[in-house]
Structure formats: C-alpha cells, structure tokens
Amino acid sequence: MIITPLTLISSILTCSYFLQASIKISNPYLSRTISYIGQNTMTIFVTNPLIILLLTLAIPTDFFNCTTLAEKKLLPFLSTILILLISLAINEIIKKIKLNGILN
C-alpha cells in the first residue's frame, strides 16, 4: 500500500481540524459516560482482544442462527456493547485491586 503525499497531507489536515473542534454535549449523563470511556481507552484497547478470544471460545459458532436482516444488524451492535461493558468491568477490578498504572 502506497500513501501518496496528497493523502498524507489531507489526512493530517482532517485530523487537526477534528482535534481543534470542541464538542458540546448538553446531556450530563451522556457527557459523563463519554468522559468515563475516554479516560479508560487504554484498558479497553488492551482487554478487547482477550475478551473477543474468550467469547469465541465460550460461545459456539452456530449458537446464533441469524436469519433476518434485523438480527444480522443487531448482533454486532449487542456484541460490541457486551465487549465494552466487560472491558469496563475489568477496568473497575483493576482499580479495586490497586493495579492502576499497569494498563491505564
């Protein structure tokens, strides 16, 4: 894969624009949730492959027989939420046993 100079420059400009833009969230619950997830991205990033591996070992491949389009769209969304919640639970366990600084 070759990255042309124009692609590199436009990517840098796009990223710098989004980094400078401020996002105002008026809902305090949503703001706290996004802030909490943002503060724990390293733990989510590190535990994500482990959780996916454990879930693929624990759940058989033919367990979910998705036949409708709605099921095929809903299952990835629900699995993403499940993986995120397990990652945040692992983060809280790490904080409780005072291993902060190792992953996050």
KOLKE-355346 format. One record per residue: residue number from 1; residue in three letters; x, y, z of N, C-alpha, C in turn. Coordinates in nm, 3 decimals, always signed. Layout:
<sites>
{i:NUM&aa:ala&n_px:X&n_py:Y&n_pz:Z&ca_px:X&ca_py:Y&ca_pz:Z&c_px:X&c_py:Y&c_pz:Z}
...
</sites>
This chain:
<sites>
{i:1&aa:met&n_px:+0.085&n_py:-0.118&n_pz:+0.000&ca_px:+0.000&ca_py:+0.000&ca_pz:+0.000&c_px:+0.089&c_py:+0.124&c_pz:+0.000}
{i:2&aa:ile&n_px:+0.064&n_py:+0.212&n_pz:-0.091&ca_px:+0.143&ca_py:+0.333&ca_pz:-0.103&c_px:+0.058&c_py:+0.452&c_pz:-0.061}
{i:3&aa:ile&n_px:+0.114&n_py:+0.533&n_pz:+0.026&ca_px:+0.047&ca_py:+0.655&ca_pz:+0.070&c_px:+0.108&c_py:+0.771&c_pz:-0.007}
{i:4&aa:thr&n_px:+0.025&n_py:+0.837&n_pz:-0.084&ca_px:+0.074&ca_py:+0.949&ca_pz:-0.162&c_px:+0.086&c_py:+1.073&c_pz:-0.072}
{i:5&aa:pro&n_px:+0.169&n_py:+1.168&n_pz:-0.109&ca_px:+0.183&ca_py:+1.289&ca_pz:-0.028&c_px:+0.051&c_py:+1.365&c_pz:-0.011}
{i:6&aa:leu&n_px:-0.032&n_py:+1.367&n_pz:-0.114&ca_px:-0.160&ca_py:+1.436&ca_pz:-0.104&c_px:-0.251&c_py:+1.368&c_pz:-0.001}
{i:7&aa:thr&n_px:-0.251&n_py:+1.237&n_pz:+0.002&ca_px:-0.331&ca_py:+1.164&ca_pz:+0.101&c_px:-0.280&c_py:+1.192&c_pz:+0.241}
{i:8&aa:leu&n_px:-0.150&n_py:+1.193&n_pz:+0.259&ca_px:-0.092&ca_py:+1.220&ca_pz:+0.389&c_px:-0.125&c_py:+1.361&c_pz:+0.437}
{i:9&aa:ile&n_px:-0.111&n_py:+1.458&n_pz:+0.350&ca_px:-0.139&ca_py:+1.598&ca_pz:+0.388&c_px:-0.287&c_py:+1.616&c_pz:+0.420}
{i:10&aa:ser&n_px:-0.374&n_py:+1.559&n_pz:+0.338&ca_px:-0.518&ca_py:+1.575&ca_pz:+0.365&c_px:-0.558&c_py:+1.502&c_pz:+0.492}
{i:11&aa:ser&n_px:-0.497&n_py:+1.389&n_pz:+0.523&ca_px:-0.528&ca_py:+1.319&ca_pz:+0.647&c_px:-0.482&c_py:+1.400&c_pz:+0.768}
{i:12&aa:ile&n_px:-0.364&n_py:+1.460&n_pz:+0.760&ca_px:-0.314&ca_py:+1.543&ca_pz:+0.870&c_px:-0.404&c_py:+1.664&c_pz:+0.891}
{i:13&aa:leu&n_px:-0.446&n_py:+1.728&n_pz:+0.783&ca_px:-0.534&ca_py:+1.844&ca_pz:+0.795&c_px:-0.670&c_py:+1.805&c_pz:+0.852}
{i:14&aa:thr&n_px:-0.723&n_py:+1.693&n_pz:+0.810&ca_px:-0.853&ca_py:+1.648&ca_pz:+0.862&c_px:-0.843&c_py:+1.616&c_pz:+1.010}
{i:15&aa:cys&n_px:-0.739&n_py:+1.545&n_pz:+1.050&ca_px:-0.722&ca_py:+1.512&ca_pz:+1.192&c_px:-0.701&c_py:+1.637&c_pz:+1.277}
{i:16&aa:ser&n_px:-0.623&n_py:+1.731&n_pz:+1.228&ca_px:-0.600&ca_py:+1.853&ca_pz:+1.305&c_px:-0.727&c_py:+1.934&c_pz:+1.318}
{i:17&aa:tyr&n_px:-0.813&n_py:+1.932&n_pz:+1.216&ca_px:-0.940&ca_py:+2.004&ca_pz:+1.225&c_px:-1.028&c_py:+1.942&c_pz:+1.334}
{i:18&aa:phe&n_px:-1.037&n_py:+1.808&n_pz:+1.335&ca_px:-1.122&ca_py:+1.743&ca_pz:+1.434&c_px:-1.066&c_py:+1.755&c_pz:+1.575}
{i:19&aa:leu&n_px:-0.935&n_py:+1.764&n_pz:+1.588&ca_px:-0.876&ca_py:+1.781&ca_pz:+1.721&c_px:-0.901&c_py:+1.921&c_pz:+1.777}
{i:20&aa:gln&n_px:-0.913&n_py:+2.019&n_pz:+1.690&ca_px:-0.936&ca_py:+2.156&ca_pz:+1.736&c_px:-1.083&c_py:+2.185&c_pz:+1.762}
{i:21&aa:ala&n_px:-1.172&n_py:+2.109&n_pz:+1.700&ca_px:-1.315&ca_py:+2.134&ca_pz:+1.717&c_px:-1.359&c_py:+2.086&c_pz:+1.856}
{i:22&aa:ser&n_px:-1.438&n_py:+2.168&n_pz:+1.922&ca_px:-1.489&ca_py:+2.130&ca_pz:+2.053&c_px:-1.631&c_py:+2.077&c_pz:+2.037}
{i:23&aa:ile&n_px:-1.662&n_py:+1.974&n_pz:+2.112&ca_px:-1.793&ca_py:+1.913&ca_pz:+2.105&c_px:-1.866&c_py:+1.945&c_pz:+2.234}
{i:24&aa:lys&n_px:-1.982&n_py:+2.004&n_pz:+2.222&ca_px:-2.064&ca_py:+2.039&ca_pz:+2.338&c_px:-2.175&c_py:+1.935&c_pz:+2.352}
{i:25&aa:ile&n_px:-2.179&n_py:+1.870&n_pz:+2.466&ca_px:-2.283&ca_py:+1.771&ca_pz:+2.495&c_px:-2.365&c_py:+1.824&c_pz:+2.611}
{i:26&aa:ser&n_px:-2.492&n_py:+1.846&n_pz:+2.587&ca_px:-2.575&ca_py:+1.909&ca_pz:+2.690&c_px:-2.630&c_py:+1.808&c_pz:+2.790}
{i:27&aa:asn&n_px:-2.642&n_py:+1.683&n_pz:+2.754&ca_px:-2.692&ca_py:+1.581&ca_pz:+2.846&c_px:-2.581&c_py:+1.543&c_pz:+2.943}
{i:28&aa:pro&n_px:-2.597&n_py:+1.567&n_pz:+3.074&ca_px:-2.487&ca_py:+1.538&ca_pz:+3.167&c_px:-2.456&c_py:+1.389&c_pz:+3.180}
{i:29&aa:tyr&n_px:-2.558&n_py:+1.303&n_pz:+3.169&ca_px:-2.534&ca_py:+1.159&ca_pz:+3.179&c_px:-2.450&c_py:+1.111&c_pz:+3.061}
{i:30&aa:leu&n_px:-2.486&n_py:+1.156&n_pz:+2.942&ca_px:-2.412&ca_py:+1.118&ca_pz:+2.823&c_px:-2.270&c_py:+1.175&c_pz:+2.826}
{i:31&aa:ser&n_px:-2.256&n_py:+1.297&n_pz:+2.876&ca_px:-2.125&ca_py:+1.359&ca_pz:+2.887&c_px:-2.035&c_py:+1.281&c_pz:+2.984}
{i:32&aa:arg&n_px:-2.089&n_py:+1.240&n_pz:+3.098&ca_px:-2.010&ca_py:+1.161&ca_pz:+3.194&c_px:-1.973&c_py:+1.025&c_pz:+3.138}
{i:33&aa:thr&n_px:-2.066&n_py:+0.964&n_pz:+3.064&ca_px:-2.039&ca_py:+0.832&ca_pz:+3.005&c_px:-1.927&c_py:+0.840&c_pz:+2.902}
{i:34&aa:ile&n_px:-1.935&n_py:+0.938&n_pz:+2.815&ca_px:-1.830&ca_py:+0.955&ca_pz:+2.712&c_px:-1.697&c_py:+0.988&c_pz:+2.778}
{i:35&aa:ser&n_px:-1.699&n_py:+1.070&n_pz:+2.881&ca_px:-1.576&ca_py:+1.104&ca_pz:+2.952&c_px:-1.515&c_py:+0.982&c_pz:+3.020}
{i:36&aa:tyr&n_px:-1.599&n_py:+0.899&n_pz:+3.082&ca_px:-1.551&ca_py:+0.778&ca_pz:+3.150&c_px:-1.488&c_py:+0.681&c_pz:+3.051}
{i:37&aa:ile&n_px:-1.554&n_py:+0.661&n_pz:+2.938&ca_px:-1.499&ca_py:+0.571&ca_pz:+2.837&c_px:-1.369&c_py:+0.630&c_pz:+2.780}
{i:38&aa:gly&n_px:-1.366&n_py:+0.762&n_pz:+2.761&ca_px:-1.246&ca_py:+0.826&ca_pz:+2.709&c_px:-1.128&c_py:+0.817&c_pz:+2.804}
{i:39&aa:gln&n_px:-1.154&n_py:+0.818&n_pz:+2.933&ca_px:-1.046&ca_py:+0.808&ca_pz:+3.031&c_px:-0.993&c_py:+0.666&c_pz:+3.044}
{i:40&aa:asn&n_px:-1.067&n_py:+0.568&n_pz:+2.995&ca_px:-1.027&ca_py:+0.429&ca_pz:+3.010&c_px:-1.003&c_py:+0.360&c_pz:+2.877}
{i:41&aa:thr&n_px:-0.962&n_py:+0.435&n_pz:+2.776&ca_px:-0.943&ca_py:+0.377&ca_pz:+2.644&c_px:-0.826&c_py:+0.278&c_pz:+2.639}
{i:42&aa:met&n_px:-0.724&n_py:+0.299&n_pz:+2.719&ca_px:-0.610&ca_py:+0.206&ca_pz:+2.717&c_px:-0.652&c_py:+0.069&c_pz:+2.767}
{i:43&aa:thr&n_px:-0.728&n_py:+0.064&n_pz:+2.874&ca_px:-0.774&ca_py:-0.065&ca_pz:+2.926&c_px:-0.867&c_py:-0.132&c_pz:+2.825}
{i:44&aa:ile&n_px:-0.954&n_py:-0.055&n_pz:+2.763&ca_px:-1.044&ca_py:-0.110&ca_pz:+2.662&c_px:-0.963&c_py:-0.164&c_pz:+2.544}
{i:45&aa:phe&n_px:-0.862&n_py:-0.090&n_pz:+2.502&ca_px:-0.778&ca_py:-0.131&ca_pz:+2.390&c_px:-0.701&c_py:-0.260&c_pz:+2.421}
{i:46&aa:val&n_px:-0.652&n_py:-0.272&n_pz:+2.543&ca_px:-0.570&ca_py:-0.389&ca_pz:+2.580&c_px:-0.658&c_py:-0.512&c_pz:+2.605}
{i:47&aa:thr&n_px:-0.772&n_py:-0.494&n_pz:+2.670&ca_px:-0.855&ca_py:-0.610&ca_pz:+2.704&c_px:-0.945&c_py:-0.656&c_pz:+2.590}
{i:48&aa:asn&n_px:-0.965&n_py:-0.573&n_pz:+2.490&ca_px:-1.055&ca_py:-0.607&ca_pz:+2.381&c_px:-1.020&c_py:-0.739&c_pz:+2.312}
{i:49&aa:pro&n_px:-0.897&n_py:-0.762&n_pz:+2.267&ca_px:-0.865&ca_py:-0.891&ca_pz:+2.202&c_px:-0.882&c_py:-1.010&c_pz:+2.295}
{i:50&aa:leu&n_px:-0.849&n_py:-0.992&n_pz:+2.422&ca_px:-0.863&ca_py:-1.102&ca_pz:+2.518&c_px:-1.010&c_py:-1.140&c_pz:+2.535}
{i:51&aa:ile&n_px:-1.095&n_py:-1.041&n_pz:+2.547&ca_px:-1.238&ca_py:-1.067&ca_pz:+2.564&c_px:-1.296&c_py:-1.133&c_pz:+2.439}
{i:52&aa:ile&n_px:-1.257&n_py:-1.085&n_pz:+2.323&ca_px:-1.307&ca_py:-1.146&ca_pz:+2.199&c_px:-1.262&c_py:-1.291&c_pz:+2.189}
{i:53&aa:leu&n_px:-1.138&n_py:-1.319&n_pz:+2.225&ca_px:-1.088&ca_py:-1.456&ca_pz:+2.222&c_px:-1.165&c_py:-1.544&c_pz:+2.319}
{i:54&aa:leu&n_px:-1.187&n_py:-1.496&n_pz:+2.441&ca_px:-1.260&ca_py:-1.575&ca_pz:+2.539&c_px:-1.405&c_py:-1.598&c_pz:+2.498}
{i:55&aa:leu&n_px:-1.468&n_py:-1.496&n_pz:+2.440&ca_px:-1.606&ca_py:-1.514&ca_pz:+2.395&c_px:-1.616&c_py:-1.610&c_pz:+2.277}
{i:56&aa:thr&n_px:-1.519&n_py:-1.608&n_pz:+2.187&ca_px:-1.524&ca_py:-1.702&ca_pz:+2.074&c_px:-1.499&c_py:-1.845&c_pz:+2.121}
{i:57&aa:leu&n_px:-1.422&n_py:-1.861&n_pz:+2.229&ca_px:-1.402&ca_py:-1.996&ca_pz:+2.284&c_px:-1.524&c_py:-2.042&c_pz:+2.363}
{i:58&aa:ala&n_px:-1.593&n_py:-1.950&n_pz:+2.429&ca_px:-1.704&ca_py:-1.986&ca_pz:+2.516&c_px:-1.835&c_py:-2.006&c_pz:+2.440}
{i:59&aa:ile&n_px:-1.854&n_py:-1.932&n_pz:+2.331&ca_px:-1.980&ca_py:-1.939&ca_pz:+2.257&c_px:-1.956&c_py:-2.015&c_pz:+2.127}
{i:60&aa:pro&n_px:-2.031&n_py:-2.122&n_pz:+2.103&ca_px:-2.014&ca_py:-2.196&ca_pz:+1.977&c_px:-2.052&c_py:-2.110&c_pz:+1.856}
{i:61&aa:thr&n_px:-1.993&n_py:-2.142&n_pz:+1.742&ca_px:-2.016&ca_py:-2.060&ca_pz:+1.623&c_px:-2.159&c_py:-2.070&c_pz:+1.572}
{i:62&aa:asp&n_px:-2.225&n_py:-2.181&n_pz:+1.594&ca_px:-2.362&ca_py:-2.196&ca_pz:+1.546&c_px:-2.466&c_py:-2.163&c_pz:+1.653}
{i:63&aa:phe&n_px:-2.423&n_py:-2.095&n_pz:+1.758&ca_px:-2.515&ca_py:-2.059&ca_pz:+1.867&c_px:-2.618&c_py:-1.957&c_pz:+1.822}
{i:64&aa:phe&n_px:-2.575&n_py:-1.858&n_pz:+1.746&ca_px:-2.666&ca_py:-1.756&ca_pz:+1.695&c_px:-2.695&c_py:-1.786&c_pz:+1.549}
{i:65&aa:asn&n_px:-2.815&n_py:-1.828&n_pz:+1.521&ca_px:-2.857&ca_py:-1.851&ca_pz:+1.383&c_px:-2.937&c_py:-1.731&c_pz:+1.337}
{i:66&aa:cys&n_px:-2.866&n_py:-1.631&n_pz:+1.290&ca_px:-2.931&ca_py:-1.507&ca_pz:+1.245&c_px:-2.986&c_py:-1.529&c_pz:+1.105}
{i:67&aa:thr&n_px:-3.116&n_py:-1.514&n_pz:+1.094&ca_px:-3.179&ca_py:-1.535&ca_pz:+0.963&c_px:-3.232&c_py:-1.405&c_pz:+0.904}
{i:68&aa:thr&n_px:-3.280&n_py:-1.315&n_pz:+0.988&ca_px:-3.336&ca_py:-1.191&ca_pz:+0.934&c_px:-3.230&c_py:-1.083&c_pz:+0.930}
{i:69&aa:leu&n_px:-3.258&n_py:-0.982&n_pz:+0.851&ca_px:-3.165&ca_py:-0.869&ca_pz:+0.837&c_px:-3.152&c_py:-0.794&c_pz:+0.969}
{i:70&aa:ala&n_px:-3.261&n_py:-0.782&n_pz:+1.044&ca_px:-3.257&ca_py:-0.712&ca_pz:+1.172&c_px:-3.166&c_py:-0.784&c_pz:+1.271}
{i:71&aa:glu&n_px:-3.172&n_py:-0.916&n_pz:+1.274&ca_px:-3.084&ca_py:-0.992&ca_pz:+1.363&c_px:-2.937&c_py:-0.977&c_pz:+1.322}
{i:72&aa:lys&n_px:-2.912&n_py:-0.975&n_pz:+1.194&ca_px:-2.774&ca_py:-0.960&ca_pz:+1.146&c_px:-2.718&c_py:-0.822&c_pz:+1.176}
{i:73&aa:lys&n_px:-2.805&n_py:-0.722&n_pz:+1.185&ca_px:-2.760&ca_py:-0.586&ca_pz:+1.219&c_px:-2.752&c_py:-0.567&c_pz:+1.370}
{i:74&aa:leu&n_px:-2.839&n_py:-0.632&n_pz:+1.445&ca_px:-2.846&ca_py:-0.614&ca_pz:+1.589&c_px:-2.736&c_py:-0.690&c_pz:+1.663}
{i:75&aa:leu&n_px:-2.699&n_py:-0.808&n_pz:+1.616&ca_px:-2.600&ca_py:-0.889&ca_pz:+1.686&c_px:-2.463&c_py:-0.822&c_pz:+1.697}
{i:76&aa:pro&n_px:-2.406&n_py:-0.761&n_pz:+1.592&ca_px:-2.278&ca_py:-0.691&ca_pz:+1.610&c_px:-2.287&c_py:-0.573&c_pz:+1.707}
{i:77&aa:phe&n_px:-2.398&n_py:-0.503&n_pz:+1.705&ca_px:-2.417&ca_py:-0.391&ca_pz:+1.798&c_px:-2.419&c_py:-0.442&c_pz:+1.942}
{i:78&aa:leu&n_px:-2.495&n_py:-0.547&n_pz:+1.968&ca_px:-2.503&ca_py:-0.601&ca_pz:+2.104&c_px:-2.370&c_py:-0.662&c_pz:+2.149}
{i:79&aa:ser&n_px:-2.299&n_py:-0.726&n_pz:+2.058&ca_px:-2.170&ca_py:-0.784&ca_pz:+2.097&c_px:-2.068&c_py:-0.675&c_pz:+2.127}
{i:80&aa:thr&n_px:-2.075&n_py:-0.563&n_pz:+2.055&ca_px:-1.985&ca_py:-0.451&ca_pz:+2.083&c_px:-2.014&c_py:-0.392&c_pz:+2.221}
{i:81&aa:ile&n_px:-2.141&n_py:-0.376&n_pz:+2.253&ca_px:-2.179&ca_py:-0.324&ca_pz:+2.385&c_px:-2.134&c_py:-0.421&c_pz:+2.494}
{i:82&aa:leu&n_px:-2.152&n_py:-0.551&n_pz:+2.471&ca_px:-2.110&ca_py:-0.651&ca_pz:+2.570&c_px:-1.959&c_py:-0.647&c_pz:+2.593}
{i:83&aa:ile&n_px:-1.881&n_py:-0.638&n_pz:+2.486&ca_px:-1.736&ca_py:-0.633&ca_pz:+2.499&c_px:-1.692&c_py:-0.505&c_pz:+2.570}
{i:84&aa:leu&n_px:-1.758&n_py:-0.394&n_pz:+2.541&ca_px:-1.726&ca_py:-0.268&ca_pz:+2.609&c_px:-1.758&c_py:-0.277&c_pz:+2.757}
{i:85&aa:leu&n_px:-1.871&n_py:-0.335&n_pz:+2.793&ca_px:-1.908&ca_py:-0.347&ca_pz:+2.935&c_px:-1.813&c_py:-0.441&c_pz:+3.010}
{i:86&aa:ile&n_px:-1.772&n_py:-0.549&n_pz:+2.946&ca_px:-1.676&ca_py:-0.639&ca_pz:+3.011&c_px:-1.542&c_py:-0.569&c_pz:+3.029}
{i:87&aa:ser&n_px:-1.500&n_py:-0.492&n_pz:+2.930&ca_px:-1.374&ca_py:-0.417&ca_pz:+2.940&c_px:-1.379&c_py:-0.317&c_pz:+3.055}
{i:88&aa:leu&n_px:-1.491&n_py:-0.247&n_pz:+3.069&ca_px:-1.504&ca_py:-0.150&ca_pz:+3.177&c_px:-1.513&c_py:-0.220&c_pz:+3.313}
{i:89&aa:ala&n_px:-1.573&n_py:-0.340&n_pz:+3.316&ca_px:-1.575&ca_py:-0.416&ca_pz:+3.442&c_px:-1.434&c_py:-0.459&c_pz:+3.480}
{i:90&aa:ile&n_px:-1.355&n_py:-0.501&n_pz:+3.382&ca_px:-1.214&ca_py:-0.536&ca_pz:+3.410&c_px:-1.139&c_py:-0.414&c_pz:+3.459}
{i:91&aa:asn&n_px:-1.169&n_py:-0.298&n_pz:+3.403&ca_px:-1.105&ca_py:-0.174&ca_pz:+3.448&c_px:-1.138&c_py:-0.146&c_pz:+3.594}
{i:92&aa:glu&n_px:-1.262&n_py:-0.165&n_pz:+3.632&ca_px:-1.300&ca_py:-0.143&ca_pz:+3.773&c_px:-1.234&c_py:-0.244&c_pz:+3.865}
{i:93&aa:ile&n_px:-1.220&n_py:-0.368&n_pz:+3.820&ca_px:-1.149&ca_py:-0.469&ca_pz:+3.900&c_px:-1.003&c_py:-0.429&c_pz:+3.918}
{i:94&aa:ile&n_px:-0.941&n_py:-0.380&n_pz:+3.813&ca_px:-0.802&ca_py:-0.335&ca_pz:+3.821&c_px:-0.790&c_py:-0.221&c_pz:+3.921}
{i:95&aa:lys&n_px:-0.885&n_py:-0.130&n_pz:+3.921&ca_px:-0.881&ca_py:-0.019&ca_pz:+4.017&c_px:-0.901&c_py:-0.069&c_pz:+4.160}
{i:96&aa:lys&n_px:-0.991&n_py:-0.166&n_pz:+4.178&ca_px:-1.019&ca_py:-0.219&ca_pz:+4.313&c_px:-0.901&c_py:-0.292&c_pz:+4.372}
{i:97&aa:ile&n_px:-0.826&n_py:-0.365&n_pz:+4.290&ca_px:-0.710&ca_py:-0.438&ca_pz:+4.343&c_px:-0.583&c_py:-0.355&c_pz:+4.334}
{i:98&aa:lys&n_px:-0.600&n_py:-0.228&n_pz:+4.303&ca_px:-0.491&ca_py:-0.129&ca_pz:+4.305&c_px:-0.377&c_py:-0.164&c_pz:+4.209}
{i:99&aa:leu&n_px:-0.412&n_py:-0.202&n_pz:+4.088&ca_px:-0.312&ca_py:-0.224&ca_pz:+3.984&c_px:-0.312&c_py:-0.110&c_pz:+3.883}
{i:100&aa:asn&n_px:-0.359&n_py:+0.006&n_pz:+3.925&ca_px:-0.358&ca_py:+0.122&ca_pz:+3.837&c_px:-0.216&c_py:+0.151&c_pz:+3.791}
{i:101&aa:gly&n_px:-0.202&n_py:+0.195&n_pz:+3.670&ca_px:-0.071&ca_py:+0.228&ca_pz:+3.617&c_px:-0.011&c_py:+0.118&c_pz:+3.535}
{i:102&aa:ile&n_px:-0.063&n_py:-0.004&n_pz:+3.546&ca_px:-0.010&ca_py:-0.114&ca_pz:+3.467&c_px:-0.073&c_py:-0.113&c_pz:+3.328}
{i:103&aa:leu&n_px:-0.206&n_py:-0.103&n_pz:+3.325&ca_px:-0.276&ca_py:-0.097&ca_pz:+3.196&c_px:-0.322&c_py:+0.041&c_pz:+3.162}
{i:104&aa:asn&n_px:-0.357&n_py:+0.119&n_pz:+3.260&ca_px:-0.414&ca_py:+0.251&ca_pz:+3.232&c_px:-0.336&c_py:+0.359&c_pz:+3.301}
</sites>
